[in-house]
Amino acid sequence: MTEQAMNQQTGHPAIGGGLLVVAQWEAKAEEVDRVAEILRGFLPQAQREPGVKLFLISRAKDNPAQFLFYELFRDEDAFRAHQESAHFKSYIAEQALPLLARRERAQYALL
């Protein structure tokens, strides 16, 4: 299946299609609480973006340095707009990313 065909899938009836981004972060040991604080400030703003269908951030129960992001955007344009937003640039790019030991991201098309 081509990428274009995947992006045209309707997805779950209640959700519709979209671009799913899953990210995993691991904060540097000495920065765990600061990263959590930054994310608490960032999350409400990200959830209110017009192209965001669902935006969740969780923290591992057995390792508080690990964070999981589950982000569902209307489409690629909404994801790009998210990364260009002032709150993403401030909270994530400027404040949080320098405090990480590891960052991984993957994108998925809904079936």
PyMOL commands that set and color helices and strands:
alter all, ss='L'
color gray80, all
select helices_A, chain A and resi 3-7+29-47+76-84+86-99
alter helices_A, ss='H'
color red, helices_A
select strands_A, chain A and resi 19-27+52-59+66-73+100-109
alter strands_A, ss='S'
color yellow, strands_A
deselect
rebuild
show_as cartoon
